[in-house]
Amino acid sequence: MKKIYIDIIVIVVAAVGLILLDSFDLLEKSAKFMLIPILAFYYFGKYVGNRYG
């Protein structure tokens, strides 16, 4: 896969996840823990980029 497709997939998954969290009003409650999924996406992206890129 090309890196651009991987980037687009990750952006779409993150957007859908944030929309779901917002629809259940979980963004205000879990704002202090937002760094954890951001770091998870960062390291997952590094892994996929090194493995398939």
Secondary structure, DSSP 8 states (H G I E B T S, - for coil): --HHHHHHHHHHHHHHHHHHHHHTT-TTTTGGGTHHHHHHHHHHHHHHHHHH-
